């Protein structure tokens, strides 16, 4: 089948075309339904999720936070999109029988050992660095790569190249061959 790869996964061409259509539909739908244009992206959703968590312990701090005053802590269509990405990936991996629980990926285990705590610590620190970068760049790779590039934004092109360039450099440093 054209829409599947040799290992049974989705064709990247089909997936890319569907994401492109989703981007176009999201712009059209938000413009028509919300009266303002909203683009695909995920980093603001993760910041809002942090705001939800913070509201449980310090609601007065969230109410006084300048960022959360501008970017309201709420469940919106982008929040549901991020949830849908997780759910869709889970359903897809279950249906093509590629789903498996994995505490430490094999490539990590080969290079750094089987420690779950070490992997979790580095993943958490990497997430913090990635979120700081996304906030400094005014958006995440999906926002710049999909929505910004769709608008032919030069700043998005620069941000997208930087995200991937630094990612490739980091992977090269961390996973370089030792033999």
N, C-alpha and C positions, 0 to 999 in steps of 0.2 A: 504494500500500500504506500502511496506517496506521502501520506501524513504521518508515517511512522519511520523510525530509524531501524537499522539492522538489529539493534539490541531491544527493540520493542518500545522505545521512548518516542516522544513527539518529535516531529521534524522541526528543526530550529527555524526553517523558512515559514512554516505554517504558524508556529508560535509567534514569530516576529510580526507576521502580517496581522495576526489577531490582536497583538498588543498595539500595533499601529491603528487598527480600527477602533480599539478601546479608547485610545488617546483622542481620536477625532470625535467619537461619540461623547466622551466625557466633557470636552470643550463645548460641544453643541448643547448637551443636556444641561450643564450647569449654567450656561448663558441663558437658555430658555426658561429653566425652572427657578434659578436663583437670582437671575437678573445681573449676574456678574460672572466673568470668565474665571474658571478654576481649572488648573492643570494637574496632570498626574504627578505624584511625588509621595514620598513616605516619611521623610525626616520630621516634618512638623507633627505628624501623627504620633511618632515615638515621644516627642517632647510633650505632647498633650497627654499621652499615657502616663508619663512621669508626673505630670500635673495632677492626674486622677489619683495616683498613689500618694502624692504629697498632701492632697486634700484630706486624706484619711487621718493624717497625724498633725498637720499644721494648716488648716483651712485659711486662717488669717494671713499667713505668709503668701499663699497662692493668690488671695484676693488683692494683696498689696504689690505683687510682683508685676513689674512693668511689662514683661514679655507676655504673661498670661492675661494682662489687661487687653493687650493688642490681639493676641492669638488665644481666643477663648478656649477654656478647657471644656470640650464637648465631644460628643460622638457625632461625626458628620460622615458624608459619603466617602471621604478619603480614609477615615478610620475604618469604615466597613470594607473598603478596598484592601487595606492591609490585612484585615482579618480574612477576607476572601482569598487573598494570595496564599496565606497559610493553609486554609481549608482546601483550596484547589490543589495545592502541591501535595497535601496529605491524600486526598482522594485519588489524584493521578498516580502517586507512587503505590497506593494500595491496589488500584485496578491493573497497573502493569506489573505488579508483583515485585517491585524493586524496593519496597519499604522495608527498613530494618532499623532496630534500635542500635545506636552507635554512640558510645560515650567518648571515645577517642578515635578519630578517623585514622585509617591505616597509614597515610602519608605522614601524619603527625607522630604516630607511634614509632615509625621507622626512624624519624629524625630526633625526637625529643623524649621518647619513652612512653610508657602506658599510664602515667599519672593523670587521673581525672582532674584533680585539684589544680595541677599545673596548666592543663589545657583550659579549664574554666577561668582561671586567673588571666591568662593571656587573651582569651576570647573576650572577657569583660573589659580589659584594658584596651584591646583593639576596637571594641565597640565605642568606648568613650572617645578615643582618638578620631574614629570615623564620624561620630556625631559632632564633635567640635569642628572638624573640617567641613561637614555639611552646613553647620550654622555659619561658619566664616564665609563659605562660598555662596550663601543665600539659597541653598538647596542641596539635595542629595544627588547621587549619580542617576537615579531614575528620573528625578525632576529635571535636571540639566540634560541628561542624555535623551530622554523621550520628549518632554515638553519644550525644553529650550531649543533643542535641535530642530524640532518641528516648526519653530518660529524663526529658524536661521539666526539665532542669537549668538553673537561672537563671544560674549562672556560665558555662555553655556558651553560653547566649543572649548574654550580655554579651561573651564572647570572640569569638563568631562575628560579632556586629555590629561589634566593633572591627576584626577582620581585614578585613572587607569595607569598612568605612568608611575605614580608612587606605589600603587598596588603591585605592579610588575616588579619594580625595584625591591620592594619589601619581600615579595615571594622569592625573588632571586637570592636575597641575603639570607632569609630564613631557611630556605630549602636547597641551598647550593649543594652540589655533590661534594662529599668529603673524601672520596677515594681518588 
